[in-house]
Amino acid sequence: MFGFLRSYFSSDLAIDLGTANTLIYVRGKGIVLDEPSVVAIRTEGGPNAKRTIQAVGSAAKQMLGKTPGNITAIRPMKDGVIADFVVTEQMIKQFIKKVHDSRLLSPSPRIIVCVPCGSTQVERRAIRDAALAAGASQVYLIEEPMAAAIGAGLPVSDALGSMVVDIGGGTTEVGVISLGGMVYAGSVRVGGDKFDDSIVNYIRRNYGMLIGDTTAENIKKEIGSAFPGSEVREMEVKGRNLAEGIPRSFTISSNEILEALTEPLNQIVSAVKIALEQTPPELGADIADRGMVLTGGGALLRDLDRLLMEETGLPVIVAEEPLTCVARGCGMALDKMDKLGSIFTSD
């Protein structure tokens, strides 16, 4: 009875638990929280050290790579799945607490969580358990390409082939969807993080300079591109010179970043090509007609749509607000939960 009361007073949530960002959609309110998936943990001294959470979300992201010895800033999600179970559970708990106004009863909402389509059953079980431990009354899982397609406004339940390429922080999901189900689902563990790593490695090899992940991310956002363009943009970057061991600044151009990103971009292109090879011909005809939709933070990389257009010859559309696409799709699935029963994945 008490449990029923608690869930009656809680609003249902849809959570896009991403490697880089976590978004929460509340039924009736839209997206209410969009924070980085980073947790800062303070360890008290002593043999049986007590670990407490110092900060979550944006506050913790600013601490990445800048923490003193007793605080560690970690990203508990790796490649779209849980790397550190306890921390993820605490993170979800904190986020749910932020979203729910403080009331007498602790919230116990129904929750929908997105999972990468390449994740194993063990990984899905971990996500489900973390959400339950964070106070959910029921947990439903939905595959990311499906949520992205709903969020991008594609006709998911019609007899038409829709193709979605969702480039997140840890994974790139390619899905072909028709009649409310996934015809093809592929997932490669390449995403925004891989882009950052490639930039770090490239600068280390060619300039003998060491830069941090946050700097690499800024370079990617400022001058990163996926296709050789007419204008060459430059940016001043500061890092540590490995030979001298002293911080130095140097200038890097967008063409060099393009060269650095070639390898991860090729993996994404080949994932898209494999998906097109595996698609039944009738649906392939629909895709050739209507094109594919890019969602996720990676879709913001300059000229990525042109690269895929050149490589496949199909029209490529970038969804509007690609960052929030999956969360919005999750939210729509939440609103139509009773009608769209078939789109949720069982464990």
SVG drawing of the C-alpha trace seen along z (x, -y; Angstrom):
<svg xmlns="http://www.w3.org/2000/svg" viewBox="-2 -30 66 42">
<polyline fill="none" stroke="black" stroke-width="0.4" points="0.0,0.0 2.8,-2.4 4.7,-1.5 1.6,-2.2 1.3,-5.7 5.0,-6.4 4.8,-5.5 1.5,-7.4 3.2,-10.6 6.2,-10.1 6.3,-11.2 7.6,-8.7 11.1,-9.3 13.0,-8.4 16.8,-8.4 19.4,-8.5 22.3,-7.1 25.2,-8.1 28.9,-7.7 29.3,-11.5 26.0,-13.0 23.0,-11.8 19.6,-13.4 16.4,-12.9 12.9,-13.5 10.0,-13.8 6.5,-13.1 4.6,-16.3 7.7,-18.5 10.1,-17.5 13.9,-17.3 14.6,-18.7 18.2,-17.6 21.2,-17.4 24.5,-16.9 27.8,-15.2 28.1,-11.6 30.9,-12.4 31.2,-11.8 33.8,-13.3 34.6,-11.1 36.4,-12.2 38.3,-9.6 38.9,-10.2 42.3,-9.2 42.9,-6.1 43.0,-2.4 39.3,-1.7 38.8,-4.9 35.3,-6.2 34.3,-7.3 31.8,-10.1 30.4,-11.8 31.8,-15.3 30.0,-16.4 28.0,-15.0 27.4,-16.3 28.8,-19.7 30.5,-20.5 32.4,-17.2 33.2,-17.6 35.2,-20.8 37.3,-18.7 38.4,-16.2 42.1,-16.1 42.5,-18.8 41.9,-17.0 44.1,-16.8 45.1,-13.4 42.1,-12.7 39.5,-13.5 39.0,-11.4 36.7,-12.5 35.6,-9.4 33.2,-8.6 31.3,-5.5 30.0,-4.7 32.4,-3.3 31.4,-2.5 27.7,-3.1 27.7,-0.4 28.4,-0.5 32.1,-0.3 31.6,-1.1 28.4,0.2 28.3,-1.4 29.2,-4.9 26.6,-4.7 23.9,-3.8 24.8,-6.8 24.9,-9.0 21.4,-8.0 20.2,-8.5 21.6,-12.0 20.1,-12.9 16.7,-11.5 16.9,-13.5 17.7,-16.7 14.7,-16.2 12.1,-15.3 11.2,-18.2 11.8,-17.2 8.7,-15.7 7.8,-13.6 8.0,-10.4 11.2,-9.4 10.4,-9.0 9.8,-5.6 9.1,-6.3 8.7,-4.1 11.9,-4.5 12.8,-3.8 16.5,-3.6 18.3,-3.4 20.8,-0.7 23.2,-0.3 22.1,2.4 25.4,4.1 25.4,4.5 25.3,8.0 22.6,9.3 24.9,9.0 25.5,5.3 21.7,4.7 21.1,6.5 23.6,4.1 21.8,1.0 18.5,2.4 19.8,3.2 21.4,-0.2 18.1,-1.9 16.2,0.3 18.7,-0.3 18.4,-4.0 14.7,-3.8 12.8,-2.9 9.6,-0.9 9.8,0.6 12.5,0.4 12.0,0.7 14.9,0.9 14.7,-0.5 17.4,-0.2 19.2,-3.4 18.6,-3.4 14.9,-2.9 14.8,-5.8 16.8,-8.0 14.4,-7.2 11.4,-8.1 13.1,-11.3 14.0,-12.3 10.4,-12.0 10.7,-9.1 7.7,-7.0 8.8,-4.0 5.5,-2.1 4.9,-2.3 5.9,0.3 8.8,-2.0 12.5,-1.5 14.1,-4.2 17.9,-4.3 19.4,-5.9 23.0,-6.5 23.4,-7.5 27.0,-8.7 27.3,-9.0 30.3,-9.4 31.2,-5.7 29.4,-3.9 28.0,-4.4 24.7,-2.7 23.4,-2.0 19.8,-0.8 17.3,0.0 13.7,-0.2 10.4,0.8 7.0,1.7 8.0,0.8 10.9,3.2 14.6,3.3 15.4,5.0 19.1,4.5 21.0,3.3 24.8,2.8 27.0,1.2 30.7,0.2 32.5,-1.1 33.7,-4.3 32.3,-7.7 33.2,-11.1 35.7,-9.7 37.6,-7.8 37.8,-11.1 39.3,-12.8 41.8,-10.0 42.9,-10.2 43.5,-13.9 45.6,-13.4 47.7,-10.7 48.1,-12.6 49.4,-15.7 51.7,-13.6 53.1,-11.9 53.5,-14.9 54.2,-17.7 55.7,-15.9 53.1,-17.7 50.8,-16.2 47.3,-17.6 44.4,-16.6 41.1,-15.1 39.2,-18.3 41.5,-20.3 41.1,-17.6 37.4,-17.9 37.6,-21.6 39.8,-21.2 37.3,-18.8 34.4,-21.2 36.2,-24.3 38.0,-23.1 37.2,-19.4 35.8,-18.4 35.1,-15.1 35.6,-16.2 38.2,-18.4 36.6,-21.9 37.6,-25.0 38.4,-27.1 41.2,-26.0 40.6,-27.1 43.4,-27.3 43.5,-27.2 46.1,-27.9 46.6,-24.9 48.5,-24.8 50.0,-21.6 53.2,-20.1 56.2,-19.6 57.4,-16.1 61.0,-16.7 61.4,-19.8 58.7,-19.0 57.5,-22.6 54.0,-23.9 54.1,-25.4 51.5,-26.7 51.4,-25.8 48.9,-26.3 47.1,-23.4 44.9,-23.6 41.7,-21.9 43.3,-19.8 45.6,-18.1 42.6,-17.3 40.9,-15.8 43.9,-13.6 43.8,-12.7 40.1,-11.7 40.5,-9.6 40.7,-6.2 37.6,-6.5 35.6,-8.1 36.4,-5.2 35.1,-2.7 31.8,-4.6 31.6,-4.7 32.3,-0.9 29.6,-0.3 27.1,-2.2 28.1,-0.2 27.8,3.1 24.3,2.1 23.3,1.2 24.7,4.6 22.6,6.4 19.4,4.5 16.6,6.3 16.3,4.8 12.8,3.4 13.8,1.5 17.0,0.5 14.9,-1.1 13.1,-3.1 16.4,-4.3 17.8,-5.2 14.7,-7.3 14.5,-8.9 18.0,-8.8 19.5,-8.2 19.3,-10.4 22.3,-11.3 21.7,-11.8 23.8,-12.0 26.6,-14.4 28.9,-13.1 26.5,-14.3 27.6,-17.8 31.0,-17.2 31.4,-19.5 30.7,-18.0 30.1,-14.4 26.9,-14.3 28.9,-15.2 31.4,-12.4 28.6,-9.8 26.9,-11.2 30.1,-10.9 30.8,-7.4 27.4,-5.9 25.7,-8.1 22.6,-8.4 20.9,-11.5 22.0,-12.2 20.0,-14.4 21.2,-15.6 18.3,-15.5 17.4,-18.8 19.0,-19.0 20.9,-15.7 22.2,-15.8 18.7,-15.4 17.2,-13.1 17.5,-9.9 16.2,-11.4 13.2,-12.9 12.5,-9.6 12.7,-7.8 10.2,-10.4 7.8,-9.8 8.0,-6.1 7.2,-6.8 4.1,-8.8 2.9,-6.1 4.0,-3.3 0.7,-1.4 0.5,-1.6 4.1,-0.9 4.5,2.2 6.6,4.0 9.5,1.6 10.9,2.3 13.5,5.0 13.3,7.8 16.4,8.6"/>
</svg>
